[in-house]
């Protein structure tokens, strides 16, 4: 039965929970639910990012005067600002579920590289100030834009690698680069641990919500829908059939002589019989795209 196999997958997931469920359908449902719930928060975070980019523009032109501002403005207005605006557009309901995740996994590393390029162009006196933005970017990638732990970690490792490469090529003084890289490493340890713990907790909560929903809507013995859940499903299936102009079939199945069987062989054998009948019916109707099996 579908509900039984799903329950088994959930039990395995609880026993050895990692940041990916082994059951593909369980993983798909978790990711979809998380993305839907996070859309408004992500949109607000991108507005914060837009304000931050513009705020640093004002501060840079006010405090970091000199010839070293021209090229950073290229990366700021030619790369980072367009990326944030594109991501904002992709958080609209019509585009979000299909396009946001693949786009942000490409945009986040590009934004991080832009931050490194701005640090490379800074003067020696300005470099420590500009490089401090790498810490903001690291925490932002871990917590603010809806990246999974693995995607955020990949993005931040690229950020560290790009900064280290700039130092090895001589664009950043060794003492400043060494200090900044150590601070960036520490920030990633802290941010990565927090991001991992948060995603882990979200996955545990997802499994618990599913368990409670299953208890509320399924019969504990057979795993079939209970009466209340059947009534809800029936309304949904009826509306779907009406809109799609599809026929609706209803089957009522009774087990002949079940009471005599239960009295003769005992309740445990009776329960086993009910489970096997339920499993057989569930297997038979599983091939149908829209179906519901209930124990009433």
Secondary structure by P-SEA (a helix, b strand, c coil): caaaaaaaaaaaaaaccccccccaaaaaaaaaaaaaaaaaaaaaaaaaaaaaaaaaaaaaacccccccaaaaaaaacccaaaaaaaaaaaacccccccccaaaaaaaaaaaaaaaaaaaaacccccccccccaaaaaaaaaaccccccaaaaaaaaaaaaaaaaaaaaaccccaaaaaaaaaaaaaaaaaaaaaaaaaaaaaaaaaaaaaaaaaaaccccccccccaaaaaaaaaaaaaaaaaabbbbbbbbbbbcaaaaaaaaccaaaaaaaaaaaaaaaaaaaccccccccccc
